[in-house]
Amino acid sequence: MQAKIKYNFSGKIWKHNANGGWFFVSLPKGVTKEIRENLRWQEEGWGRMKATAVVNGMKWDTAIWFDKKYGTYLLPLKADIRKKADLKLGDTITLAVLI
């Protein structure tokens, strides 16, 4: 089993403005910088990196995506996760990402 690095942070839930837009939390710039400097070799196509996320005691396998426009990784929050954890657009949440 490969050990994972855990990053704890808080972020605000926002929605991409595209049709049927996804909900995201942007990773802080400092966390993004550390991940890119040390773990960028794990990125797959389009800046995708496998990760595990934890919020409100819920843990799920997901991926973070590096977005050049924002200069940070984005963590998508699927509808079922938002519903189960009672997360709403604009909420500031505390979470963890394990890579």
N, CA and C atoms as an extended XYZ file, in Angstrom:
297
Properties=species:S:1:pos:R:3:atomname:S:1:resname:S:1:resid:I:1 pbc="F F F"
N         0.842       -1.182        0.000 N   MET     1
C         0.000        0.000        0.000 CA  MET     1
C         0.893        1.253        0.000 C   MET     1
N         0.587        2.174       -0.872 N   GLN     2
C         1.370        3.395       -0.990 CA  GLN     2
C         0.857        4.433        0.013 C   GLN     2
N         1.761        5.027        0.762 N   ALA     3
C         1.383        6.084        1.703 CA  ALA     3
C         0.909        7.301        0.916 C   ALA     3
N        -0.021        8.027        1.503 N   LYS     4
C        -0.532        9.221        0.848 CA  LYS     4
C        -0.232       10.441        1.704 C   LYS     4
N        -0.056       11.570        1.023 N   ILE     5
C         0.159       12.843        1.707 CA  ILE     5
C        -1.202       13.501        1.874 C   ILE     5
N        -1.474       13.972        3.086 N   LYS     6
C        -2.771       14.574        3.398 CA  LYS     6
C        -2.640       16.091        3.469 C   LYS     6
N        -3.501       16.781        2.755 N   TYR     7
C        -3.551       18.239        2.757 CA  TYR     7
C        -4.895       18.670        3.339 C   TYR     7
N        -4.884       19.391        4.442 N   ASN     8
C        -6.090       19.924        5.066 CA  ASN     8
C        -6.215       21.402        4.720 C   ASN     8
N        -7.420       21.828        4.384 N   PHE     9
C        -7.636       23.233        4.037 CA  PHE     9
C        -9.118       23.556        4.067 C   PHE     9
N        -9.432       24.823        3.949 N   SER    10
C       -10.809       25.293        3.830 CA  SER    10
C       -10.960       25.986        2.488 C   SER    10
N       -12.143       25.910        1.935 N   GLY    11
C       -12.409       26.569        0.661 CA  GLY    11
C       -13.894       26.789        0.465 C   GLY    11
N       -14.210       27.683       -0.428 N   LYS    12
C       -15.598       28.044       -0.719 CA  LYS    12
C       -16.087       27.252       -1.935 C   LYS    12
N       -17.282       26.720       -1.839 N   ILE    13
C       -17.882       25.974       -2.952 CA  ILE    13
C       -18.360       26.966       -4.007 C   ILE    13
N       -17.938       26.737       -5.251 N   TRP    14
C       -18.359       27.592       -6.353 CA  TRP    14
C       -18.812       26.726       -7.519 C   TRP    14
N       -19.532       27.325       -8.430 N   LYS    15
C       -20.088       26.592       -9.571 CA  LYS    15
C       -19.551       27.171      -10.867 C   LYS    15
N       -19.097       26.270      -11.737 N   HIS    16
C       -18.647       26.686      -13.066 CA  HIS    16
C       -19.864       27.187      -13.831 C   HIS    16
N       -19.707       28.241      -14.599 N   ASN    17
C       -20.858       28.863      -15.251 CA  ASN    17
C       -21.313       28.194      -16.540 C   ASN    17
N       -20.718       27.071      -16.911 N   ALA    18
C       -21.153       26.365      -18.122 CA  ALA    18
C       -22.525       25.732      -17.892 C   ALA    18
N       -23.192       25.387      -18.981 N   ASN    19
C       -24.487       24.726      -18.910 CA  ASN    19
C       -24.372       23.463      -18.057 C   ASN    19
N       -25.204       23.332      -17.034 N   GLY    20
C       -25.121       22.182      -16.142 CA  GLY    20
C       -23.832       22.168      -15.356 C   GLY    20
N       -23.301       23.343      -15.045 N   GLY    21
C       -21.979       23.501      -14.450 CA  GLY    21
C       -21.701       22.656      -13.225 C   GLY    21
N       -20.450       22.243      -13.112 N   TRP    22
C       -19.972       21.465      -11.979 CA  TRP    22
C       -19.714       22.374      -10.792 C   TRP    22
N       -19.750       21.778       -9.604 N   PHE    23
C       -19.414       22.471       -8.374 CA  PHE    23
C       -17.986       22.092       -7.993 C   PHE    23
N       -17.231       23.062       -7.499 N   PHE    24
C       -15.825       22.844       -7.159 CA  PHE    24
C       -15.455       23.536       -5.857 C   PHE    24
N       -14.324       23.102       -5.314 N   VAL    25
C       -13.589       23.841       -4.298 CA  VAL    25
C       -12.188       23.982       -4.867 C   VAL    25
N       -11.662       25.193       -4.884 N   SER    26
C       -10.302       25.434       -5.361 CA  SER    26
C        -9.327       25.173       -4.219 C   SER    26
N        -8.285       24.426       -4.514 N   LEU    27
C        -7.250       24.218       -3.512 CA  LEU    27
C        -6.477       25.514       -3.339 C   LEU    27
N        -6.046       25.818       -2.118 N   PRO    28
C        -5.272       27.052       -1.895 CA  PRO    28
C        -3.995       27.059       -2.738 C   PRO    28
N        -3.545       28.248       -3.078 N   LYS    29
C        -2.349       28.394       -3.925 CA  LYS    29
C        -1.126       27.721       -3.307 C   LYS    29
N        -0.962       27.827       -1.987 N   GLY    30
C         0.186       27.207       -1.329 CA  GLY    30
C         0.159       25.696       -1.427 C   GLY    30
N        -1.023       25.105       -1.262 N   VAL    31
C        -1.174       23.654       -1.390 CA  VAL    31
C        -0.903       23.239       -2.833 C   VAL    31
N        -1.462       23.990       -3.771 N   THR    32
C        -1.239       23.703       -5.185 CA  THR    32
C         0.254       23.757       -5.518 C   THR    32
N         0.929       24.781       -5.029 N   LYS    33
C         2.364       24.915       -5.316 CA  LYS    33
C         3.137       23.710       -4.792 C   LYS    33
N         2.831       23.291       -3.568 N   GLU    34
C         3.526       22.143       -2.988 CA  GLU    34
C         3.253       20.863       -3.779 C   GLU    34
N         2.008       20.657       -4.169 N   ILE    35
C         1.666       19.461       -4.949 CA  ILE    35
C         2.382       19.481       -6.292 C   ILE    35
N         2.364       20.613       -6.967 N   ARG    36
C         2.996       20.698       -8.293 CA  ARG    36
C         4.511       20.527       -8.208 C   ARG    36
N         5.112       21.038       -7.153 N   GLU    37
C         6.558       20.914       -7.015 CA  GLU    37
C         6.993       19.491       -6.681 C   GLU    37
N         6.159       18.759       -5.940 N   ASN    38
C         6.571       17.451       -5.445 CA  ASN    38
C         5.856       16.251       -6.071 C   ASN    38
N         4.651       16.455       -6.553 N   LEU    39
C         3.858       15.314       -7.018 CA  LEU    39
C         3.355       15.439       -8.451 C   LEU    39
N         3.804       16.443       -9.158 N   ARG    40
C         3.314       16.673      -10.516 CA  ARG    40
C         3.515       15.456      -11.416 C   ARG    40
N         4.513       14.642      -11.124 N   TRP    41
C         4.785       13.441      -11.923 CA  TRP    41
C         3.593       12.478      -11.910 C   TRP    41
N         2.675       12.653      -10.953 N   GLN    42
C         1.499       11.785      -10.883 CA  GLN    42
C         0.352       12.272      -11.778 C   GLN    42
N         0.496       13.457      -12.346 N   GLU    43
C        -0.573       13.978      -13.201 CA  GLU    43
C        -0.747       13.110      -14.433 C   GLU    43
N        -1.995       12.945      -14.808 N   GLU    44
C        -2.338       12.255      -16.042 CA  GLU    44
C        -2.712       13.330      -17.055 C   GLU    44
N        -3.416       12.971      -18.102 N   GLY    45
C        -3.817       13.943      -19.112 CA  GLY    45
C        -4.638       15.089      -18.543 C   GLY    45
N        -4.474       16.258      -19.116 N   TRP    46
C        -5.212       17.472      -18.769 CA  TRP    46
C        -5.018       17.888      -17.324 C   TRP    46
N        -3.880       17.557      -16.723 N   GLY    47
C        -3.586       17.977      -15.365 CA  GLY    47
C        -4.366       17.238      -14.293 C   GLY    47
N        -4.919       16.084      -14.637 N   ARG    48
C        -5.709       15.288      -13.701 CA  ARG    48
C        -4.787       14.485      -12.792 C   ARG    48
N        -5.129       14.472      -11.488 N   MET    49
C        -4.362       13.686      -10.527 CA  MET    49
C        -5.338       12.947       -9.610 C   MET    49
N        -5.174       11.642       -9.514 N   LYS    50
C        -6.029       10.846       -8.634 CA  LYS    50
C        -5.843       11.298       -7.201 C   LYS    50
N        -6.949       11.290       -6.454 N   ALA    51
C        -6.914       11.739       -5.067 CA  ALA    51
C        -8.064       11.094       -4.295 C   ALA    51
N        -8.006       11.225       -2.999 N   THR    52
C        -9.100       10.861       -2.120 CA  THR    52
C        -9.479       12.134       -1.381 C   THR    52
N       -10.774       12.381       -1.234 N   ALA    53
C       -11.234       13.581       -0.542 CA  ALA    53
C       -12.036       13.172        0.688 C   ALA    53
N       -11.990       14.022        1.705 N   VAL    54
C       -12.737       13.792        2.940 CA  VAL    54
C       -13.388       15.107        3.351 C   VAL    54
N       -14.707       15.067        3.556 N   VAL    55
C       -15.437       16.236        4.046 CA  VAL    55
C       -16.581       15.745        4.937 C   VAL    55
N       -16.751       16.385        6.060 N   ASN    56
C       -17.808       16.021        7.012 CA  ASN    56
C       -17.827       14.525        7.315 C   ASN    56
N       -16.659       13.921        7.430 N   GLY    57
C       -16.562       12.502        7.735 CA  GLY    57
C       -16.794       11.574        6.558 C   GLY    57
N       -17.124       12.142        5.397 N   MET    58
C       -17.339       11.335        4.189 CA  MET    58
C       -16.031       11.274        3.401 C   MET    58
N       -15.687       10.083        2.933 N   LYS    59
C       -14.449        9.874        2.191 CA  LYS    59
C       -14.791        9.233        0.852 C   LYS    59
N       -14.191        9.757       -0.235 N   TRP    60
C       -14.448        9.176       -1.552 CA  TRP    60
C       -13.236        9.338       -2.460 C   TRP    60
N       -13.122        8.420       -3.409 N   ASP    61
C       -12.064        8.495       -4.419 CA  ASP    61
C       -12.509        9.444       -5.511 C   ASP    61
N       -11.592       10.292       -5.937 N   THR    62
C       -11.905       11.316       -6.923 CA  THR    62
C       -10.618       11.695       -7.651 C   THR    62
N       -10.582       12.878       -8.194 N   ALA    63
C        -9.380       13.429       -8.829 CA  ALA    63
C        -9.424       14.939       -8.669 C   ALA    63
N        -8.259       15.539       -8.670 N   ILE    64
C        -8.172       16.995       -8.728 CA  ILE    64
C        -7.639       17.344      -10.114 C   ILE    64
N        -7.969       18.515      -10.577 N   TRP    65
C        -7.596       18.947      -11.936 CA  TRP    65
C        -6.872       20.274      -11.844 C   TRP    65
N        -5.704       20.374      -12.484 N   PHE    66
C        -5.009       21.658      -12.504 CA  PHE    66
C        -5.640       22.528      -13.578 C   PHE    66
N        -6.018       23.717      -13.197 N   ASP    67
C        -6.648       24.659      -14.117 CA  ASP    67
C        -5.709       25.842      -14.333 C   ASP    67
N        -5.204       25.967      -15.545 N   LYS    68
C        -4.270       27.047      -15.861 CA  LYS    68
C        -4.902       28.424      -15.680 C   LYS    68
N        -6.195       28.538      -15.976 N   LYS    69
C        -6.879       29.819      -15.855 CA  LYS    69
C        -6.848       30.325      -14.412 C   LYS    69
N        -7.091       29.427      -13.468 N   TYR    70
C        -7.132       29.797      -12.059 CA  TYR    70
C        -5.781       29.612      -11.359 C   TYR    70
N        -4.880       28.848      -11.980 N   GLY    71
C        -3.571       28.597      -11.402 CA  GLY    71
C        -3.613       27.746      -10.151 C   GLY    71
N        -4.607       26.873      -10.080 N   THR    72
C        -4.762       26.023       -8.910 CA  THR    72
C        -5.447       24.716       -9.306 C   THR    72
N        -5.381       23.756       -8.397 N   TYR    73
C        -6.139       22.524       -8.607 CA  TYR    73
C        -7.579       22.756       -8.193 C   TYR    73
N        -8.467       22.072       -8.871 N   LEU    74
C        -9.892       22.131       -8.571 CA  LEU    74
C       -10.359       20.756       -8.125 C   LEU    74
N       -11.117       20.719       -7.048 N   LEU    75
C       -11.712       19.489       -6.562 CA  LEU    75
C       -13.197       19.520       -6.898 C   LEU    75
N       -13.663       18.633       -7.789 N   PRO    76
C       -15.089       18.598       -8.108 CA  PRO    76
C       -15.888       17.964       -6.971 C   PRO    76
N       -17.073       18.496       -6.739 N   LEU    77
C       -17.976       17.963       -5.721 CA  LEU    77
C       -19.238       17.457       -6.416 C   LEU    77
N       -19.335       16.135       -6.564 N   LYS    78
C       -20.489       15.542       -7.230 CA  LYS    78
C       -21.769       15.800       -6.434 C   LYS    78
N       -22.887       15.770       -7.140 N   ALA    79
C       -24.187       16.052       -6.519 CA  ALA    79
C       -24.472       15.117       -5.351 C   ALA    79
N       -24.166       13.827       -5.486 N   ASP    80
C       -24.483       12.904       -4.392 CA  ASP    80
C       -23.655       13.212       -3.146 C   ASP    80
N       -22.421       13.633       -3.321 N   ILE    81
C       -21.582       14.017       -2.184 CA  ILE    81
C       -22.143       15.281       -1.531 C   ILE    81
N       -22.492       16.268       -2.346 N   ARG    82
C       -23.049       17.517       -1.799 CA  ARG    82
C       -24.337       17.241       -1.030 C   ARG    82
N       -25.172       16.369       -1.562 N   LYS    83
C       -26.449       16.053       -0.912 CA  LYS    83
C       -26.220       15.324        0.411 C   LYS    83
N       -25.382       14.282        0.399 N   LYS    84
C       -25.131       13.494        1.610 CA  LYS    84
C       -24.466       14.326        2.704 C   LYS    84
N       -23.588       15.245        2.324 N   ALA    85
C       -22.863       16.070        3.296 CA  ALA    85
C       -23.559       17.410        3.549 C   ALA    85
N       -24.714       17.639        2.907 N   ASP    86
C       -25.474       18.880        3.041 CA  ASP    86
C       -24.609       20.098        2.730 C   ASP    86
N       -23.973       20.063        1.566 N   LEU    87
C       -23.112       21.158        1.114 CA  LEU    87
C       -23.847       22.003        0.085 C   LEU    87
N       -23.748       23.297        0.232 N   LYS    88
C       -24.456       24.230       -0.650 CA  LYS    88
C       -23.481       25.188       -1.330 C   LYS    88
N       -23.891       25.673       -2.485 N   LEU    89
C       -23.132       26.679       -3.211 CA  LEU    89
C       -22.828       27.855       -2.282 C   LEU    89
N       -21.575       28.272       -2.239 N   GLY    90
C       -21.176       29.403       -1.406 CA  GLY    90
C       -20.716       29.017       -0.014 C   GLY    90
N       -20.975       27.774        0.413 N   ASP    91
C       -20.501       27.320        1.725 CA  ASP    91
C       -18.968       27.308        1.755 C   ASP    91
N       -18.398       27.683        2.865 N   THR    92
C       -16.967       27.509        3.102 CA  THR    92
C       -16.838       26.245        3.938 C   THR    92
N       -16.091       25.279        3.408 N   ILE    93
C       -15.979       23.987        4.058 CA  ILE    93
C       -14.530       23.669        4.397 C   ILE    93
N       -14.356       22.827        5.392 N   THR    94
C       -13.037       22.324        5.740 CA  THR    94
C       -12.967       20.900        5.231 C   THR    94
N       -11.905       20.582        4.525 N   LEU    95
C       -11.777       19.253        3.921 CA  LEU    95
C       -10.334       18.824        3.859 C   LEU    95
N       -10.151       17.591        3.427 N   ALA    96
C        -8.810       17.049        3.246 CA  ALA    96
C        -8.738       16.386        1.875 C   ALA    96
N        -7.577       16.485        1.268 N   VAL    97
C        -7.291       15.781        0.014 CA  VAL    97
C        -6.052       14.947        0.272 C   VAL    97
N        -6.139       13.671       -0.080 N   LEU    98
C        -5.006       12.760        0.078 CA  LEU    98
C        -4.517       12.363       -1.304 C   LEU    98
N        -3.205       12.520       -1.511 N   ILE    99
C        -2.611       12.205       -2.811 CA  ILE    99
C        -1.480       11.223       -2.577 C   ILE    99
